[in-house]
Amino acid sequence: MIIHRKIESVLLGWKNSENRKPVILRGARQVGKTFIINRFSSNYDDFVEVNLERPRERELFHDFNTGRELIERIQLYKGRKIDAAHTLLFIDEIQHSAGAIRSLRYIHEDVKELSVIAAGSLLEVFSKQEGFSFPVGRVKNLFLYPVHFLEYLEAKNPPLAKELLNLELTKETPHHDLFIQAFNEYAFIGGMPEALSRYLETGSYSDLPEIYDAILMGYIEDVEKYSNIAKVKYLSHTIDRAPLYAGERITYEKFGESSYRSREMKEAFDVLERALLVHRARPSTSTKIPIIEKLRKAPKLFFLDVGLANHRIGFKTFFNNKKALDNVYQGRISEQIAAQEMISLSHKAPSLHFWIREKGAAEIDFLYPFKERVIPIEIKSGKAGKLRSLNLFMENSDHPYAVRVYSGKTRVDKITLPSGKTFFLYSMPYYLLPRLDEAIDELITHF
């Protein structure tokens, strides 16, 4: 079953824009980059693909002087004329050639009418390893992440997806139980396109473990192919163990019950974060813009995809109970899925933060920059009056808005703090996360 991705409308806007720059589509393996570009190519009269995993096609990008010379070379190799104004050139697996990455600048300067999209995995890893840089200011970077909930719902249940888009965001949701059931299903399967497509086609989970195993093994094989032999064991260990610690603060020393030292494990996490396989939320004591990270404090770990994490943890059954997600795996799966949804809201590089108290044990799950404000977001159940860390944050906040994401129904409570200060707590169900920005905007506008 085809799952339509929001990035396709972003690419269509890029195609129709003036002064169009080449696009570099970044993302981990298996998130659907090549599939999306092939489908997007239907918007052009002609489509030319060059795959740099093939040695002969890599050679095209050696020793050329201008963008036009390179396009001439590709024409001769492909045996066909390229009408630049009506053609999409797709350079896949671009991380295999520093020359291809440099070529984007020359194509942009010399053949402006040609649409060019490049895609690759491990791009930042290769650039650091091989010592080359990207043509700053001459390319447009877009990031692709796993399928998010709204994309899944549009494929699984279009009428329910349409209703989600039309919900009044600060009022109680009709059909709440249907939405929660759909979200819990998504939170179990995750957002890897192959696994989701198989599930949508069969309605069965039985085929998915094999797909998850193949994806995780593919990541480890990538590490073995492209890393220094001395570093492979740290990277492989991190890929294997990171899903088990999703939603948890980590220390590098002896991570994942290993005997490995802090320095080697931190370097492994740095590499995998650049490869977009893991995300680390950084702690901060900030209650206002800018969010200043406490780099000496332990970060919180999130994996690429919740379905892969669930598989690695060993979950075998769905989160069927409509309230179950708040408490699955000590609430860490709900934090993982919230992080994943927030990252996917934009097509930019991921940036996650959470709040810690300067002194004491208080912690808030996420800090969400919104316009000129820092919005605290808690991912948990519980009575509004018992969110102690949130109350501490709001005592020092320069605005009266906070968000709690949970399995319950939409509501807005006015909370009075011990100091007499008041704030508005917007409690939103998980399924509204794809509309988080709209929801916060509506909260600020109406309260």
C-alpha positions as CSV (number, residue, x, y, z in Angstrom):
1,M,0.0,0.0,0.0
2,I,1.3,3.5,-0.9
3,I,1.8,5.9,2.0
4,H,1.8,9.5,0.9
5,R,4.5,11.6,2.6
6,K,4.2,15.3,3.4
7,I,7.7,16.0,2.1
8,E,6.2,15.4,-1.4
9,S,4.3,18.7,-1.2
10,V,7.5,20.4,0.0
11,L,9.3,19.1,-3.1
12,L,6.5,20.3,-5.3
13,G,6.8,23.8,-3.9
14,W,10.5,23.6,-4.5
15,K,10.0,22.5,-8.1
16,N,7.7,25.5,-8.7
17,S,10.0,28.1,-7.0
18,E,12.3,30.6,-8.6
19,N,16.1,30.4,-8.0
20,R,15.7,26.7,-7.2
21,K,18.8,25.2,-5.6
22,P,19.7,21.5,-5.8
23,V,18.2,19.5,-2.9
24,I,20.1,17.1,-0.7
25,L,17.6,14.7,0.9
26,R,19.0,13.4,4.1
27,G,17.8,10.5,6.2
28,A,18.7,7.1,7.6
29,R,18.5,4.1,5.4
30,Q,15.1,2.6,4.8
31,V,13.0,5.7,5.6
32,G,11.9,6.0,2.0
33,K,14.1,8.5,0.3
34,T,14.6,6.7,-3.1
35,F,11.0,5.6,-3.3
36,I,9.7,9.2,-2.7
37,I,12.0,10.7,-5.4
38,N,11.0,8.1,-7.9
39,R,7.4,8.8,-7.3
40,F,8.0,12.6,-7.3
41,S,9.6,12.2,-10.8
42,S,6.2,11.9,-12.3
43,N,6.0,15.7,-12.1
44,Y,8.6,15.9,-14.9
45,D,8.7,15.0,-18.5
46,D,12.0,13.1,-18.0
47,F,13.8,11.5,-15.1
48,V,17.5,10.6,-15.1
49,E,18.9,8.6,-12.2
50,V,22.5,8.1,-11.3
51,N,23.3,5.6,-8.5
52,L,26.8,6.2,-7.0
53,E,26.9,2.7,-5.4
54,R,27.8,1.7,-9.0
55,P,31.6,2.3,-9.7
56,R,31.1,3.3,-13.3
57,E,28.5,6.0,-12.3
58,R,30.8,7.3,-9.6
59,E,33.5,7.8,-12.3
60,L,31.2,10.3,-14.1
61,F,32.0,12.8,-11.3
62,H,35.8,12.7,-11.6
63,D,37.8,15.5,-13.2
64,F,35.1,17.7,-14.7
65,N,35.4,21.5,-15.0
66,T,31.9,22.8,-15.4
67,G,28.3,21.8,-14.7
68,R,27.5,21.7,-18.4
69,E,30.5,19.4,-19.0
70,L,29.2,17.0,-16.3
71,I,25.6,17.0,-17.8
72,E,27.1,16.3,-21.2
73,R,29.0,13.4,-19.7
74,I,25.9,12.0,-18.1
75,Q,24.0,12.3,-21.4
76,L,26.7,10.3,-23.2
77,Y,26.7,7.7,-20.5
78,K,22.9,7.3,-20.5
79,G,22.7,7.6,-24.3
80,R,19.9,10.2,-24.2
81,K,19.6,13.9,-24.4
82,I,18.7,15.8,-21.2
83,D,16.3,18.7,-21.7
84,A,17.3,20.6,-18.6
85,A,14.1,22.6,-18.2
86,H,11.9,19.5,-18.0
87,T,14.1,16.9,-16.4
88,L,14.7,15.8,-12.8
89,L,18.3,14.5,-12.2
90,F,18.4,12.2,-9.2
91,I,21.9,11.4,-7.7
92,D,21.3,8.5,-5.3
93,E,23.8,7.4,-2.6
94,I,25.7,10.6,-3.1
95,Q,27.8,9.9,0.0
96,H,30.0,7.7,-2.1
97,S,31.5,10.6,-4.0
98,A,33.0,13.8,-2.8
99,G,33.1,14.9,-6.5
100,A,29.4,14.4,-6.8
101,I,28.8,16.5,-3.7
102,R,31.0,19.3,-5.1
103,S,29.2,19.0,-8.5
104,L,26.0,20.3,-7.0
105,R,27.6,23.8,-6.8
106,Y,28.6,23.7,-10.5
107,I,25.3,22.4,-11.7
108,H,23.6,25.2,-9.7
109,E,25.8,27.8,-11.3
110,D,26.0,26.5,-14.9
111,V,22.7,24.7,-15.5
112,K,20.2,26.6,-13.3
113,E,17.1,25.3,-15.2
114,L,17.8,21.6,-14.3
115,S,16.1,20.2,-11.2
116,V,18.6,18.2,-9.1
117,I,17.9,16.1,-6.1
118,A,20.6,14.1,-4.3
119,A,20.0,11.6,-1.6
120,G,22.1,9.6,0.7
121,S,22.6,8.0,4.1
122,L,25.5,8.7,6.5
123,L,26.2,12.0,4.7
124,E,27.6,13.8,7.8
125,V,29.6,10.7,8.7
126,F,31.2,10.5,5.3
127,S,31.9,14.3,5.1
128,K,33.8,14.2,8.4
129,Q,35.6,10.9,7.6
130,E,36.6,12.0,4.1
131,G,37.3,15.6,4.9
132,F,34.9,17.2,2.4
133,S,32.3,19.8,3.0
134,F,28.9,20.6,1.4
135,P,28.5,23.6,-0.9
136,V,27.1,26.0,1.7
137,G,24.4,28.3,0.3
138,R,24.2,26.5,-3.0
139,V,22.0,23.6,-1.9
140,K,18.7,23.1,0.0
141,N,18.9,20.5,2.8
142,L,15.7,18.5,3.6
143,F,15.5,15.8,6.2
144,L,13.3,12.7,5.9
145,Y,12.3,10.8,9.0
146,P,10.1,7.7,9.5
147,V,6.4,8.0,8.6
148,H,4.5,10.0,11.2
149,F,1.1,9.3,12.6
150,L,-1.0,11.5,10.3
151,E,0.7,10.0,7.2
152,Y,-0.1,6.6,8.6
153,L,-3.7,7.5,9.4
154,E,-4.3,8.9,5.9
155,A,-3.2,5.5,4.5
156,K,-5.1,3.4,7.0
157,N,-8.3,5.4,7.5
158,P,-8.7,8.4,5.3
159,P,-12.1,9.6,6.8
160,L,-10.6,9.5,10.3
161,A,-7.5,11.4,9.1
162,K,-9.7,14.0,7.6
163,E,-11.6,14.4,10.9
164,L,-8.3,14.7,12.7
165,L,-7.4,17.6,10.5
166,N,-10.7,19.3,11.2
167,L,-10.8,18.9,15.0
168,E,-11.2,21.9,17.2
169,L,-7.9,21.7,19.1
170,T,-8.9,23.1,22.5
171,K,-12.2,21.2,22.7
172,E,-13.0,17.6,23.7
173,T,-12.6,15.3,20.7
174,P,-15.5,13.3,19.3
175,H,-14.5,9.6,18.6
176,H,-11.6,9.9,21.1
177,D,-11.4,6.1,21.5
178,L,-11.1,5.5,17.8
179,F,-8.2,8.0,17.6
180,I,-6.4,6.5,20.6
181,Q,-6.8,3.0,19.2
182,A,-5.3,4.1,15.9
183,F,-2.4,5.9,17.6
184,N,-1.6,3.0,19.8
185,E,-1.5,0.7,16.8
186,Y,0.9,3.2,15.1
187,A,3.0,3.5,18.2
188,F,3.4,-0.3,18.2
189,I,4.2,-0.8,14.5
190,G,6.3,2.4,14.2
191,G,7.0,4.4,11.1
192,M,9.5,2.4,8.9
193,P,7.8,2.4,5.5
194,E,8.4,-1.2,4.6
195,A,7.0,-2.5,7.9
196,L,4.0,-0.1,7.8
197,S,3.2,-1.0,4.2
198,R,3.3,-4.7,4.9
199,Y,1.0,-4.2,8.0
200,L,-1.5,-2.1,6.0
201,E,-1.6,-4.7,3.3
202,T,-2.0,-7.8,5.6
203,G,-3.3,-6.5,8.9
204,S,-0.9,-8.9,10.5
205,Y,2.1,-8.4,12.7
206,S,3.6,-11.8,11.9
207,D,5.7,-10.7,8.9
208,L,7.1,-7.6,10.7
209,P,9.8,-9.0,13.0
210,E,11.7,-10.3,9.9
211,I,11.6,-6.8,8.4
212,Y,12.8,-5.1,11.6
213,D,15.6,-7.6,11.9
214,A,16.7,-6.9,8.3
215,I,16.7,-3.2,8.9
216,L,18.7,-3.4,12.1
217,M,21.1,-5.8,10.5
218,G,21.5,-3.4,7.6
219,Y,22.5,-0.6,9.9
220,I,25.1,-2.8,11.5
221,E,26.4,-3.9,8.1
222,D,26.7,-0.2,7.1
223,V,28.9,0.4,10.1
224,E,31.1,-2.6,9.3
225,K,31.5,-1.4,5.7
226,Y,32.2,2.3,6.3
227,S,33.9,2.5,9.7
228,N,37.4,2.0,11.0
229,I,37.7,-1.6,12.2
230,A,38.7,-0.4,15.7
231,K,35.4,1.5,16.0
232,V,33.0,-1.1,14.6
233,K,32.5,-2.8,17.9
234,Y,31.4,0.4,19.6
235,L,29.1,1.4,16.8
236,S,27.5,-2.1,16.5
237,H,27.0,-2.3,20.3
238,T,25.4,1.1,20.3
239,I,23.0,0.2,17.5
240,D,22.1,-3.0,19.2
241,R,21.5,-1.5,22.7
242,A,20.3,2.0,22.0
243,P,16.6,0.9,21.4
244,L,16.6,-0.6,24.9
245,Y,17.3,2.8,26.5
246,A,14.8,4.9,24.4
247,G,13.4,7.7,26.5
248,E,16.1,7.3,29.2
249,R,18.9,9.5,30.3
250,I,22.2,7.8,29.6
251,T,25.8,7.9,30.6
252,Y,28.5,6.8,28.1
253,E,30.8,5.0,30.5
254,K,29.9,1.3,30.3
255,F,26.8,2.0,28.2
256,G,24.5,-0.9,27.7
257,E,26.2,-3.2,30.3
258,S,29.5,-3.0,28.4
259,S,33.0,-2.5,29.6
260,Y,33.6,0.3,27.1
261,R,35.0,3.6,28.1
262,S,33.2,6.9,28.0
263,R,35.3,8.4,25.2
264,E,34.7,5.6,22.7
265,M,31.0,5.4,23.5
266,K,30.5,9.1,23.1
267,E,32.2,9.0,19.7
268,A,30.0,6.1,18.7
269,F,26.9,8.1,19.7
270,D,28.2,11.2,17.8
271,V,28.6,9.1,14.6
272,L,25.1,7.5,14.9
273,E,23.5,10.8,15.7
274,R,25.1,12.3,12.5
275,A,23.7,9.2,10.7
276,L,20.3,10.0,12.1
277,L,19.9,6.6,13.7
278,V,19.8,8.0,17.2
279,H,18.7,11.4,18.7
280,R,19.9,12.8,22.0
281,A,17.8,15.4,23.8
282,R,20.1,17.8,25.6
283,P,19.3,19.0,29.1
284,S,18.8,22.7,29.9
285,T,17.8,24.9,32.8
286,S,16.4,27.6,30.5
287,T,12.8,28.8,30.9
288,K,13.2,31.4,28.2
289,I,14.8,31.8,24.7
290,P,17.6,31.0,24.0
291,I,17.6,27.4,25.2
292,I,21.2,26.9,26.6
293,E,22.3,23.3,26.9
294,K,24.0,21.9,29.9
295,L,26.7,19.9,28.1
296,R,28.1,18.2,31.2
297,K,24.8,16.8,32.2
298,A,23.5,13.4,30.9
299,P,21.4,13.5,27.7
300,K,18.2,11.6,27.0
301,L,18.3,9.0,24.3
302,F,15.8,8.4,21.5
303,F,16.1,5.8,18.7
304,L,15.2,6.4,15.0
305,D,11.9,4.6,15.2
306,V,9.5,3.4,17.9
307,G,8.7,0.2,15.9
308,L,12.3,-0.8,15.8
309,A,12.6,0.0,19.5
310,N,9.5,-2.1,20.4
311,H,10.9,-5.0,18.4
312,R,14.3,-4.9,20.1
313,I,12.7,-4.6,23.5
314,G,10.7,-7.7,22.7
315,F,7.1,-6.5,22.7
316,K,4.9,-9.1,21.0
317,T,1.4,-7.7,21.5
318,F,-0.3,-4.4,20.7
319,F,-1.0,-1.7,23.3
320,N,-4.7,-2.5,23.1
321,N,-5.9,-0.7,26.2
322,K,-6.8,2.9,25.3
323,K,-4.9,4.2,28.3
324,A,-2.0,1.8,28.1
325,L,0.6,3.9,26.2
326,D,1.1,6.2,29.2
327,N,2.6,3.4,31.2
328,V,4.2,1.1,28.6
329,Y,7.9,0.5,29.5
330,Q,7.7,2.9,32.4
331,G,6.3,5.6,30.1
332,R,9.4,5.6,28.0
333,I,7.7,4.4,24.8
334,S,5.3,7.4,25.0
335,E,8.3,9.7,25.2
336,Q,10.0,8.0,22.3
337,I,6.9,8.4,20.1
338,A,6.4,12.0,21.2
339,A,10.0,12.8,20.3
340,Q,9.7,11.0,17.0
341,E,6.5,13.0,16.1
342,M,8.1,16.4,17.1
343,I,11.2,15.7,15.0
344,S,9.0,14.8,12.0
345,L,7.0,18.1,12.2
346,S,9.7,19.8,10.2
347,H,12.1,18.7,7.5
348,K,15.0,20.2,9.4
349,A,17.9,18.8,11.4
350,P,16.6,17.4,14.7
351,S,16.9,19.4,17.9
352,L,15.5,18.1,21.2
353,H,15.8,19.5,24.7
354,F,14.4,18.8,28.1
355,W,14.4,20.8,31.3
356,I,16.2,20.1,34.5
357,R,16.2,22.2,37.7
358,E,19.4,23.9,38.5
359,K,19.3,22.3,42.0
360,G,17.2,19.3,42.8
361,A,15.7,16.4,40.9
362,A,12.9,18.1,38.9
363,E,12.7,17.3,35.2
364,I,10.3,18.1,32.3
365,D,10.3,15.8,29.3
366,F,10.7,18.4,26.5
367,L,11.3,22.1,25.9
368,Y,9.6,23.2,22.7
369,P,10.6,26.6,21.2
370,F,7.5,28.2,19.8
371,K,7.9,31.7,18.3
372,E,9.4,33.8,21.2
373,R,8.4,31.3,23.9
374,V,9.8,28.1,25.4
375,I,6.8,25.8,26.0
376,P,7.3,23.0,28.5
377,I,5.8,19.6,27.4
378,E,5.2,16.7,29.8
379,I,4.4,13.3,28.4
380,K,2.4,11.6,31.2
381,S,-0.8,10.8,32.8
382,G,-1.8,12.1,36.3
383,K,-3.8,14.9,37.8
384,A,-3.0,18.4,36.6
385,G,-2.3,19.6,40.2
386,K,0.3,16.9,40.7
387,L,2.7,17.8,37.9
388,R,5.4,19.1,40.3
389,S,8.2,19.7,37.9
390,L,5.9,21.6,35.5
391,N,4.7,23.8,38.4
392,L,8.3,24.6,39.3
393,F,9.1,25.5,35.7
394,M,6.0,27.7,35.4
395,E,6.9,29.7,38.5
396,N,9.9,31.0,36.5
397,S,8.4,31.1,33.0
398,D,7.7,34.4,31.2
399,H,4.4,33.1,29.8
400,P,1.4,31.2,31.1
401,Y,1.3,28.2,28.7
402,A,2.2,24.5,29.3
403,V,1.4,21.3,27.5
404,R,0.7,17.8,28.8
405,V,0.5,14.9,26.2
406,Y,-1.4,11.8,27.4
407,S,-4.1,9.2,26.5
408,G,-6.9,11.3,28.0
409,K,-9.2,13.8,26.3
410,T,-8.4,17.3,25.3
411,R,-8.9,19.9,28.0
412,V,-7.5,23.2,29.2
413,D,-7.1,23.8,33.0
414,K,-6.2,27.0,34.7
415,I,-3.7,26.1,37.4
416,T,-2.9,28.3,40.4
417,L,0.6,27.9,41.8
418,P,1.6,28.3,45.5
419,S,2.9,31.8,44.7
420,G,-0.5,32.8,43.4
421,K,0.7,32.9,39.8
422,T,-1.6,31.2,37.3
423,F,-1.0,29.3,34.0
424,F,-3.0,27.4,31.5
425,L,-2.3,23.7,31.1
426,Y,-3.3,22.3,27.7
427,S,-3.8,18.5,28.0
428,M,-3.8,17.0,24.5
429,P,-4.1,13.3,23.5
430,Y,-1.2,11.7,21.6
431,Y,-3.0,11.7,18.3
432,L,-3.0,15.6,18.2
433,L,0.9,15.7,18.1
434,P,0.9,16.1,14.3
435,R,-0.9,19.4,14.9
436,L,1.2,20.5,17.9
437,D,2.1,23.9,16.4
438,E,-1.5,24.7,15.6
439,A,-2.6,23.6,19.0
440,I,-0.1,25.8,20.9
441,D,-1.0,28.7,18.6
442,E,-4.7,28.3,19.4
443,L,-4.0,28.0,23.1
444,I,-2.1,31.3,23.1
445,T,-4.7,33.0,21.0
446,H,-7.7,32.0,23.0
447,F,-6.4,31.9,26.6
